[in-house]
Amino acid sequence: MKNITRRLHWYFTLVLIVGLSGCEGYFDLNENPNLVSNPPLKSLLSTTTQKTALNMQRVGGITSYFVQYLASPSAGSSTDTYQETDYTSTWDALYYAMADLTDMKNLASTEGASEYVGVANVLLSYHISLVADTFGDAPFSGAFTGDPLVPAYDSENSLYQTSLTLIDEGIAELSKTDSKIALSGSDDLIHQGDTEAWIKTAYLLKARLHNKLSKQGTYAPTAVLSAVDKSYTSNDDDARMGTFLLRSPWAQVARDNAALVLNGWLSTQLIDQLLGKNGGVYDPRIEKITDKTVNGEYKGTVNGQGNVGGNNTVKDESYISLNSPLTGDDSPLILASFAELKMIEAEAAFRNNNKTRAYAAYIQGIRANMEKLGVPNEQMEKYLTDPKVAVGEAGISLALIFKEKYVVTYLNPEAWNDARRYNYQYAGFKLPLNAALSTFIRRVGYPSSERAENSNNVPNIITLDSPLWWDQ
């Protein structure tokens, strides 16, 4: 944290000679609006909504290996095999965004712009969850005051409570009708200034937060369902961001493969599930997620093993695809979706002994996801009516709900929360070859910069298989 603060101080000195030149130039400033002196609310809004989506992708780029959406083409890759890895750049990006959101919230409060305050609260809540669900204890309550330069760490549990409080405060601010400044539609890169859409997204995040406690005695499925009822009603409500300097970062991953910067290879676990090899049925969404290999088949990479043909891009295994509506050049980054919401509803309803509602939501979630991906109707109906999918109310189970949600949350960091809550019990799920842990990963280590410069506050290094508080 100290190194971030020092850099921010340097940036604030630099702003004396830097002027604001509009939204496009704003993004060019190393993705840091603190390079601009006294940025207006509109610029803070565009920057923070973009950064939020990019940070979701950054964290997803790590956690997608843990849930085996992705596998490294290099044998023994550190992230792939649960080795302690330095994620300083991701930590920094998350805290830069929270600093910007704090600036936006403070400025909006001063100007009576309740709609901006509401968005800032919602996105701060989201960032806190990203940090706490990845690292554990982390600075927040004392992180953005400027003093001390080495802030104390809040506990995982308190960060959860703060995140929940910020969501409720965000909903309250967004619900006000007397905001002195309306959200700028052109600068809101997620919901285009639609406060009702932001409220719906806030309730989805609230449903996530309540559902995260499924292992805890305080878990209340009725609280989850109450939030669900106030959230999305169709795919049109999804929280997504599609404004990039050049292209989607996932598309860049796909393009980098052609330049032998190997990344974004799909795991055997994901491919085999989509092919129905783990006791399921062929899932046509595979055709909208990846491409066939040069051998005319879909083939994943075993986590920890690497590409069996050596480090190459002859397409003998399946990669992230530029042809997918999720990972093409112009594909938006989806922070939260209607399909995910229906799967949250299905789980909570099942745990609340309402199998009728659980089964209906389960089917709706699959359909919504397939429609989002553009699966042809004939293929969609064939899948939805297959006896292994269309199990009826009597056959609905947590195993089926988690199996389908695994596909719905492809590349989203929320999938790692689900995997931990579910104890990685997906059919066929195995430890990576030569894993550094004897069991599945539950957290990542603190960045080297924090351990070096905020060592008095960084918690003692816990083994990466030690569960977070809500995972126990």
C-alpha positions as CSV (number, residue, x, y, z in Angstrom):
1,M,0.0,0.0,0.0
2,K,2.9,2.4,0.8
3,N,4.3,2.1,-2.7
4,I,0.8,3.0,-4.2
5,T,0.6,6.0,-1.9
6,R,4.0,7.2,-2.9
7,R,3.2,6.9,-6.6
8,L,0.0,8.8,-6.0
9,H,1.9,11.6,-4.4
10,W,4.2,11.7,-7.4
11,Y,1.2,11.8,-9.7
12,F,-0.4,14.6,-7.8
13,T,2.8,16.6,-8.3
14,L,2.7,15.8,-12.0
15,V,-0.8,17.1,-12.4
16,L,0.4,20.6,-12.0
17,I,1.6,20.4,-15.6
18,V,-1.1,18.1,-16.9
19,G,-4.5,19.3,-18.2
20,L,-7.7,17.5,-18.8
21,S,-8.3,16.8,-22.5
22,G,-11.5,14.8,-22.5
23,C,-12.5,11.2,-21.9
24,E,-10.2,9.5,-24.5
25,G,-7.1,11.3,-23.2
26,Y,-8.2,10.5,-19.7
27,F,-7.9,6.8,-20.3
28,D,-4.5,7.2,-21.9
29,L,-3.0,8.4,-18.6
30,N,-1.8,5.0,-17.6
31,E,-5.4,4.2,-16.6
32,N,-5.0,6.6,-13.6
33,P,-7.2,9.6,-13.3
34,N,-5.1,10.9,-10.5
35,L,-2.8,12.2,-13.2
36,V,-5.5,14.8,-13.9
37,S,-5.9,17.8,-11.6
38,N,-9.4,17.9,-10.0
39,P,-11.1,15.6,-12.5
40,P,-14.8,16.3,-13.0
41,L,-17.4,13.7,-12.0
42,K,-18.0,12.7,-15.6
43,S,-14.4,11.8,-16.1
44,L,-14.2,9.9,-12.8
45,L,-17.4,8.0,-13.8
46,S,-16.0,6.9,-17.2
47,T,-12.6,6.0,-15.7
48,T,-14.0,4.0,-12.7
49,T,-16.6,2.1,-14.7
50,Q,-14.0,1.1,-17.2
51,K,-11.5,0.2,-14.5
52,T,-14.0,-1.9,-12.7
53,A,-14.6,-4.2,-15.7
54,L,-10.9,-4.4,-16.4
55,N,-10.2,-5.3,-12.8
56,M,-12.8,-8.0,-13.0
57,Q,-10.9,-9.4,-16.0
58,R,-7.6,-9.1,-14.3
59,V,-8.7,-11.1,-11.3
60,G,-10.5,-13.5,-13.7
61,G,-7.3,-14.0,-15.5
62,I,-5.8,-15.5,-12.3
63,T,-8.8,-17.4,-10.9
64,S,-9.7,-19.0,-14.2
65,Y,-6.7,-21.2,-13.7
66,F,-7.9,-22.2,-10.2
67,V,-11.3,-23.3,-11.5
68,Q,-9.7,-24.8,-14.6
69,Y,-11.4,-22.8,-17.3
70,L,-7.8,-22.1,-18.4
71,A,-4.6,-24.1,-18.3
72,S,-1.1,-23.0,-19.0
73,P,0.6,-24.4,-22.2
74,S,3.8,-24.4,-20.1
75,A,4.3,-27.3,-17.8
76,G,4.4,-26.4,-14.1
77,S,3.2,-22.8,-14.5
78,S,3.1,-21.1,-11.1
79,T,-0.6,-20.0,-11.2
80,D,-1.6,-23.3,-12.8
81,T,0.0,-25.4,-10.1
82,Y,-0.8,-23.4,-6.9
83,Q,2.6,-21.9,-6.4
84,E,2.8,-18.7,-4.4
85,T,2.8,-16.0,-7.2
86,D,3.4,-12.3,-7.0
87,Y,0.2,-10.5,-8.1
88,T,1.4,-7.0,-7.3
89,S,0.1,-5.5,-10.5
90,T,-3.4,-6.8,-9.9
91,W,-3.4,-5.6,-6.3
92,D,-2.2,-2.1,-7.4
93,A,-4.9,-1.9,-10.1
94,L,-7.6,-2.8,-7.6
95,Y,-6.4,-0.1,-5.1
96,Y,-5.9,2.6,-7.8
97,A,-9.6,2.0,-8.8
98,M,-10.7,2.2,-5.2
99,A,-8.8,5.5,-4.8
100,D,-10.6,6.9,-7.8
101,L,-13.9,5.7,-6.6
102,T,-13.3,7.3,-3.2
103,D,-12.4,10.5,-5.0
104,M,-15.6,10.3,-7.0
105,K,-17.7,9.6,-3.9
106,N,-16.2,12.5,-2.0
107,L,-16.6,14.9,-4.8
108,A,-20.2,13.8,-5.5
109,S,-21.1,14.1,-1.8
110,T,-19.8,17.7,-1.9
111,E,-21.8,18.5,-5.0
112,G,-25.0,16.8,-3.9
113,A,-24.7,14.3,-6.7
114,S,-26.4,11.3,-5.0
115,E,-26.5,9.2,-8.2
116,Y,-22.7,9.4,-8.5
117,V,-22.4,8.6,-4.8
118,G,-24.6,5.5,-5.3
119,V,-22.5,4.2,-8.2
120,A,-19.3,4.8,-6.2
121,N,-20.6,2.8,-3.3
122,V,-21.7,-0.1,-5.5
123,L,-18.4,-0.3,-7.3
124,L,-16.4,0.1,-4.0
125,S,-18.3,-2.8,-2.6
126,Y,-17.5,-4.8,-5.7
127,H,-13.8,-4.0,-5.4
128,I,-13.7,-4.9,-1.8
129,S,-15.1,-8.3,-2.6
130,L,-12.6,-8.8,-5.3
131,V,-9.7,-8.0,-2.9
132,A,-11.0,-9.9,0.1
133,D,-12.1,-13.0,-1.9
134,T,-8.7,-13.2,-3.5
135,F,-6.3,-12.2,-0.7
136,G,-8.2,-12.3,2.5
137,D,-7.6,-9.5,5.1
138,A,-6.8,-6.2,3.4
139,P,-6.6,-2.4,4.0
140,F,-9.8,-0.4,3.4
141,S,-11.0,1.6,6.4
142,G,-7.7,3.4,6.6
143,A,-6.4,3.0,3.1
144,F,-7.6,6.3,1.5
145,T,-7.2,8.9,4.2
146,G,-3.6,9.7,3.3
147,D,-2.4,8.9,6.8
148,P,-0.9,6.6,7.6
149,L,1.0,5.6,4.5
150,V,1.0,2.1,5.7
151,P,-2.6,1.4,6.7
152,A,-3.8,-1.4,8.9
153,Y,-5.6,-4.4,7.5
154,D,-9.3,-5.0,8.0
155,S,-10.4,-8.6,8.6
156,E,-12.0,-10.6,5.9
157,N,-15.3,-10.7,7.9
158,S,-15.3,-6.9,8.4
159,L,-14.6,-6.3,4.7
160,Y,-17.6,-8.5,3.9
161,Q,-19.7,-6.4,6.3
162,T,-18.4,-3.2,4.8
163,S,-19.1,-4.5,1.3
164,L,-22.7,-5.3,2.3
165,T,-23.2,-1.9,3.9
166,L,-21.9,-0.1,0.9
167,I,-24.3,-1.9,-1.3
168,D,-27.3,-0.9,0.9
169,E,-26.0,2.7,1.0
170,G,-25.5,2.6,-2.8
171,I,-29.1,1.5,-3.3
172,A,-30.4,4.2,-1.0
173,E,-28.4,6.9,-2.9
174,L,-29.4,5.7,-6.3
175,S,-33.1,5.6,-5.2
176,K,-33.1,9.3,-4.3
177,T,-34.9,11.6,-6.7
178,D,-33.2,14.9,-5.8
179,S,-29.7,14.3,-7.2
180,K,-28.3,17.7,-8.2
181,I,-26.3,16.1,-11.0
182,A,-27.7,13.2,-13.1
183,L,-25.4,10.4,-14.2
184,S,-23.8,11.1,-17.5
185,G,-25.1,8.4,-20.0
186,S,-22.1,8.8,-22.3
187,D,-19.6,8.5,-19.4
188,D,-21.2,5.6,-17.6
189,L,-19.6,2.7,-19.5
190,I,-21.6,0.0,-17.7
191,H,-25.2,1.2,-17.5
192,Q,-25.2,4.4,-19.6
193,G,-26.6,6.5,-16.8
194,D,-29.6,4.3,-16.0
195,T,-30.0,4.4,-12.2
196,E,-32.7,1.7,-12.3
197,A,-30.2,-0.6,-14.0
198,W,-27.6,0.2,-11.3
199,I,-30.1,-0.6,-8.6
200,K,-30.7,-4.0,-10.2
201,T,-27.0,-4.7,-10.4
202,A,-26.6,-3.7,-6.8
203,Y,-29.2,-6.2,-5.8
204,L,-27.5,-8.9,-7.8
205,L,-24.2,-8.1,-6.0
206,K,-26.2,-8.3,-2.7
207,A,-27.6,-11.7,-3.7
208,R,-24.0,-12.8,-4.3
209,L,-22.9,-11.6,-0.9
210,H,-25.7,-13.3,0.9
211,N,-25.2,-16.5,-1.1
212,K,-21.5,-16.6,-0.3
213,L,-22.4,-17.5,3.3
214,S,-23.8,-20.9,2.2
215,K,-21.3,-22.7,4.6
216,Q,-22.1,-20.5,7.5
217,G,-24.8,-20.9,10.2
218,T,-26.0,-17.4,9.4
219,Y,-26.8,-18.3,5.8
220,A,-30.3,-17.1,4.9
221,P,-31.7,-18.2,1.6
222,T,-34.7,-15.9,2.0
223,A,-32.3,-12.9,2.0
224,V,-30.7,-14.2,-1.2
225,L,-34.1,-14.6,-2.8
226,S,-35.3,-11.2,-1.6
227,A,-32.4,-9.6,-3.4
228,V,-33.0,-11.7,-6.5
229,D,-36.5,-10.5,-6.7
230,K,-35.3,-6.9,-7.0
231,S,-32.7,-7.6,-9.6
232,Y,-32.5,-8.5,-13.3
233,T,-35.4,-9.7,-15.3
234,S,-33.7,-10.4,-18.7
235,N,-30.3,-10.6,-20.5
236,D,-30.8,-6.9,-21.4
237,D,-30.1,-6.0,-17.7
238,D,-26.6,-7.5,-17.7
239,A,-23.8,-5.3,-16.3
240,R,-21.3,-5.1,-19.1
241,M,-18.5,-2.8,-20.3
242,G,-17.4,-2.7,-23.9
243,T,-15.2,0.4,-24.2
244,F,-11.6,-0.4,-24.8
245,L,-8.5,1.6,-26.1
246,L,-8.0,-1.1,-28.7
247,R,-9.9,-4.4,-28.0
248,S,-11.2,-6.6,-25.3
249,P,-8.3,-7.9,-23.0
250,W,-9.5,-11.4,-23.6
251,A,-9.2,-10.9,-27.4
252,Q,-5.7,-9.6,-26.8
253,V,-4.9,-12.9,-25.0
254,A,-6.2,-14.8,-28.0
255,R,-4.2,-12.6,-30.4
256,D,-1.1,-13.0,-28.3
257,N,-1.1,-16.7,-29.0
258,A,-0.4,-16.0,-32.7
259,A,2.7,-14.1,-31.5
260,L,3.9,-17.0,-29.3
261,V,3.0,-15.2,-26.1
262,L,1.1,-18.3,-25.0
263,N,-1.9,-17.8,-22.8
264,G,-5.6,-18.5,-22.8
265,W,-5.5,-22.2,-23.4
266,L,-8.7,-24.0,-22.3
267,S,-8.5,-26.6,-19.6
268,T,-9.4,-30.3,-20.1
269,Q,-11.9,-29.8,-17.2
270,L,-13.9,-27.2,-19.1
271,I,-13.7,-28.9,-22.5
272,D,-14.6,-32.4,-21.1
273,Q,-17.6,-31.0,-19.2
274,L,-18.9,-29.2,-22.4
275,L,-18.4,-32.4,-24.4
276,G,-20.4,-34.4,-21.8
277,K,-17.5,-36.6,-20.9
278,N,-18.1,-36.2,-17.1
279,G,-21.5,-37.9,-17.0
280,G,-23.3,-35.1,-18.9
281,V,-24.4,-34.4,-22.4
282,Y,-22.9,-32.6,-25.3
283,D,-23.2,-28.8,-24.6
284,P,-23.6,-26.7,-27.8
285,R,-22.1,-23.7,-25.9
286,I,-18.7,-25.2,-26.6
287,E,-19.1,-24.0,-30.2
288,K,-19.7,-20.4,-29.0
289,I,-16.7,-20.5,-26.5
290,T,-13.9,-22.0,-28.5
291,D,-12.9,-23.4,-31.9
292,K,-12.0,-26.9,-33.0
293,T,-8.4,-27.9,-33.3
294,V,-6.5,-28.6,-36.5
295,N,-7.6,-32.2,-36.0
296,G,-11.3,-31.2,-36.1
297,E,-12.0,-31.8,-32.4
298,Y,-12.2,-30.0,-29.2
299,K,-9.3,-30.7,-26.9
300,G,-8.3,-29.2,-23.6
301,T,-4.9,-28.8,-21.9
302,V,-4.3,-30.6,-18.6
303,N,-3.6,-28.2,-15.8
304,G,0.1,-28.4,-14.8
305,Q,1.0,-30.6,-17.8
306,G,1.2,-28.0,-20.5
307,N,0.8,-28.5,-24.2
308,V,1.8,-32.1,-25.0
309,G,3.0,-31.0,-28.4
310,G,5.4,-28.5,-27.0
311,N,5.1,-24.7,-26.8
312,N,3.5,-24.0,-30.2
313,T,0.3,-22.5,-31.7
314,V,-0.5,-25.1,-34.3
315,K,-4.0,-25.4,-32.7
316,D,-3.7,-29.0,-31.6
317,E,-5.5,-27.9,-28.4
318,S,-8.3,-25.4,-27.8
319,Y,-7.8,-21.8,-27.0
320,I,-9.8,-18.7,-26.1
321,S,-11.5,-17.8,-29.4
322,L,-11.8,-14.5,-31.2
323,N,-14.9,-16.0,-32.7
324,S,-16.7,-16.2,-29.4
325,P,-19.2,-13.4,-28.4
326,L,-17.4,-13.5,-25.0
327,T,-13.8,-13.0,-26.2
328,G,-13.9,-11.3,-29.6
329,D,-12.2,-7.9,-30.2
330,D,-15.4,-6.0,-29.4
331,S,-16.9,-8.4,-26.9
332,P,-18.0,-6.6,-23.7
333,L,-16.7,-7.7,-20.3
334,I,-19.7,-9.0,-18.4
335,L,-19.5,-8.3,-14.7
336,A,-22.8,-9.8,-13.8
337,S,-25.6,-11.5,-15.8
338,F,-29.2,-12.5,-15.7
339,A,-28.1,-16.1,-16.3
340,E,-25.9,-16.0,-13.2
341,L,-28.8,-14.4,-11.2
342,K,-31.1,-17.3,-12.1
343,M,-28.4,-19.8,-10.9
344,I,-28.1,-17.9,-7.6
345,E,-31.9,-18.1,-7.4
346,A,-31.9,-21.8,-8.2
347,E,-29.3,-22.6,-5.4
348,A,-31.0,-20.4,-2.8
349,A,-34.5,-21.8,-3.6
350,F,-33.1,-25.4,-3.4
351,R,-31.5,-24.7,0.0
352,N,-34.9,-23.2,1.0
353,N,-36.6,-26.4,0.1
354,N,-38.5,-24.9,-2.8
355,K,-37.6,-27.3,-5.6
356,T,-40.3,-25.9,-7.9
357,R,-38.7,-22.5,-7.9
358,A,-35.2,-24.0,-8.0
359,Y,-35.9,-26.1,-11.1
360,A,-37.6,-23.2,-13.0
361,A,-34.7,-20.9,-12.3
362,Y,-32.1,-23.5,-13.3
363,I,-33.8,-24.0,-16.7
364,Q,-34.2,-20.2,-17.2
365,G,-30.5,-19.7,-16.4
366,I,-29.4,-22.2,-19.0
367,R,-31.7,-20.8,-21.6
368,A,-30.6,-17.2,-20.9
369,N,-27.0,-18.1,-21.2
370,M,-27.5,-20.0,-24.4
371,E,-29.5,-17.1,-25.9
372,K,-26.7,-14.7,-24.8
373,L,-24.2,-16.8,-26.7
374,G,-26.3,-17.2,-29.7
375,V,-26.9,-20.9,-29.6
376,P,-29.3,-21.9,-32.4
377,N,-32.8,-22.7,-31.2
378,E,-32.7,-26.3,-32.3
379,Q,-29.5,-27.1,-30.4
380,M,-30.7,-25.2,-27.4
381,E,-34.0,-27.1,-27.2
382,K,-32.2,-30.4,-27.7
383,Y,-30.0,-29.7,-24.8
384,L,-32.8,-28.4,-22.5
385,T,-35.0,-31.4,-23.2
386,D,-32.2,-34.0,-22.7
387,P,-33.1,-36.2,-19.7
388,K,-29.7,-35.5,-18.1
389,V,-30.6,-31.8,-18.1
390,A,-34.4,-31.8,-17.9
391,V,-34.6,-33.7,-14.7
392,G,-37.8,-32.1,-13.3
393,E,-38.4,-30.8,-9.9
394,A,-37.8,-34.2,-8.3
395,G,-34.4,-34.5,-9.9
396,I,-33.0,-31.0,-9.4
397,S,-29.8,-31.0,-7.2
398,L,-27.0,-28.7,-6.1
399,A,-24.7,-30.8,-8.3
400,L,-26.7,-29.9,-11.4
401,I,-27.0,-26.2,-10.4
402,F,-23.3,-25.8,-9.8
403,K,-22.5,-27.7,-13.0
404,E,-24.5,-25.3,-15.1
405,K,-23.4,-22.2,-13.2
406,Y,-19.8,-23.2,-14.0
407,V,-20.5,-22.7,-17.7
408,V,-22.5,-19.5,-17.1
409,T,-19.7,-17.8,-15.1
410,Y,-17.0,-18.7,-17.7
411,L,-13.9,-16.4,-17.1
412,N,-15.7,-14.5,-14.3
413,P,-13.8,-14.5,-10.9
414,E,-17.1,-15.3,-9.1
415,A,-16.6,-18.8,-10.3
416,W,-13.8,-19.3,-7.8
417,N,-16.1,-18.3,-5.0
418,D,-18.5,-21.0,-6.2
419,A,-15.7,-23.6,-6.5
420,R,-14.6,-23.0,-3.0
421,R,-18.1,-23.0,-1.6
422,Y,-18.7,-26.3,-3.5
423,N,-15.4,-27.7,-2.4
424,Y,-14.4,-28.2,-6.0
425,Q,-16.8,-31.2,-6.3
426,Y,-17.4,-30.8,-10.0
427,A,-17.4,-34.1,-11.9
428,G,-13.9,-35.1,-13.0
429,F,-12.2,-32.2,-11.2
430,K,-8.6,-33.1,-10.3
431,L,-5.6,-31.4,-8.8
432,P,-3.2,-30.0,-11.4
433,L,-0.2,-32.2,-12.2
434,N,2.6,-31.6,-9.8
435,A,0.5,-29.2,-7.7
436,A,2.4,-27.3,-5.0
437,L,-0.5,-28.1,-2.6
438,S,-1.9,-31.4,-1.5
439,T,-5.4,-30.0,-1.9
440,F,-7.2,-27.3,-3.9
441,I,-6.2,-23.6,-3.6
442,R,-8.3,-21.4,-1.4
443,R,-6.5,-18.0,-1.4
444,V,-3.4,-16.2,-2.9
445,G,-0.4,-14.7,-1.2
446,Y,0.1,-11.0,-0.5
447,P,2.1,-9.0,-3.0
448,S,5.8,-8.7,-2.5
449,S,5.4,-4.9,-2.4
450,E,3.1,-5.1,0.6
451,R,5.3,-7.6,2.4
452,A,8.3,-5.3,1.9
453,E,6.8,-1.9,2.6
454,N,3.8,-2.6,4.9
455,S,5.3,-5.6,6.7
456,N,4.0,-4.6,10.2
457,N,0.4,-4.8,9.0
458,V,0.5,-7.6,6.4
459,P,-0.9,-10.8,8.1
460,N,1.5,-13.7,8.5
461,I,1.7,-15.7,5.3
462,I,-1.0,-18.4,5.4
463,T,-0.8,-21.5,3.3
464,L,-2.7,-21.1,0.1
465,D,-5.0,-24.0,1.0
466,S,-6.2,-22.2,4.1
467,P,-9.9,-21.3,3.6
468,L,-11.2,-17.8,3.9
469,W,-13.7,-17.1,6.8
470,W,-16.8,-17.8,4.6
471,D,-15.3,-20.9,3.2
472,Q,-15.1,-22.8,6.5
